[in-house]
Amino acid sequence: MQEEQKCMCCKTKERPEKEYRDLLNRLNRIEGQVRGIKGMVERDAYCTDILIQVSAVNAALNSFNKVLLSNHIKTCVTRDIREGKEETVDELVMTLQKLMK
């Protein structure tokens, strides 16, 4: 009962160790790329070179989103549907709409 009272922002998920490591590794690489871009700006790198690196970060973030979304559908969404929590489908649709902006 207590879990039902939590807001959407308070939900948590325990991830298998492999999934956890994979997500963190991806984020660490992205973080490194962003720091690299910052360094390029600080060194007055040529605009086109910076833009190409920004594009690479965007691609890495999109890839991260695809992996996370896939894991979410295969675990949380599937579990909730099996448990009769139809509102999870609405939540998924809203999430996809936000991702597609």
N, C-alpha and C positions, 0 to 999 in steps of 0.2 A: 504494500500500500504506500509506503513512504516513497518508493522510487517513482510512482505515478505522479507524485506531487512536484517532482523536480522539473525545472524548465528545460527546454531543449539544449540550452547552452551548458547545462550541468551534466549531461550524459557522458559516460566514460565507456571505454572498451579496453579490455585486457587483450593484448595481441600476442600471438605466438612469438617466440624469440626470433625466429627467422624473419617474419614479417616486420617486427620491430627494428631489427638490425638493417634490413633492406631500406625501410623508410628513412631511418636516421642517416644511413650512408648516402642516400640520394640528396637529402637535405644538406648534409655537410658539403657535398660536391657543389650544390647550388650556392651555398653560402660562400664557398671559396671563389666561385665564378663572380659573384656580386662584389666581393672584396677586390678581385682583379679589375673589375670595371671601375671601381672607385679609384684604384691606383692609376688606371689609365687616364682618368679625368685629372687626377692630381699631377700627372706627368704631362698634361696637355697633349694627349694622344690625338691623332686625327679622327675626326667625327665618324667617318665611315667605319674605321676599325672598332670604335666603341659600339656603334650601332649593330655591327655583326655579333659582337659579344653579348649585347642585350638580347638579340634574337636567339642566341644559343641558350641563354638563361630562360627565356620564355618557353622554348621547346622543352627544356628540362623540367620546368614547373608543370607544363601540360602533361608530360610523361608521368610525373609524380601523381598528378590528379587522376590519370587513367588507372594507375596501379591502385591507388587508395580507393577509388570508386569501385573498381572491380572487387577488391577485398570486401568492401562494405556490402555490396549486393550479395556476394557469395556467403557472407556470414550474418551480419545484423539484419539485413532486409529479409533474407530467406527464413531466418529464425523467427522474426516477428510475424511474418505471414503465416508460418506454420502454427504459431501461437494465437492466430486470429486477430492480430493487431493491424487492422487494415489501414490505420492512419499512417503507418510507415510508408505505404505506397504514395500517399499525398506528400509526405516529407521528401521522399526520393524525387518526385516530380518537381517540387519546388527547388530542390538542390540542383537538379539538371537545368532548370530554367535559369538559375543564377549563373551556372557554369557556362551557359551558352550565350551570355550577354556579349 
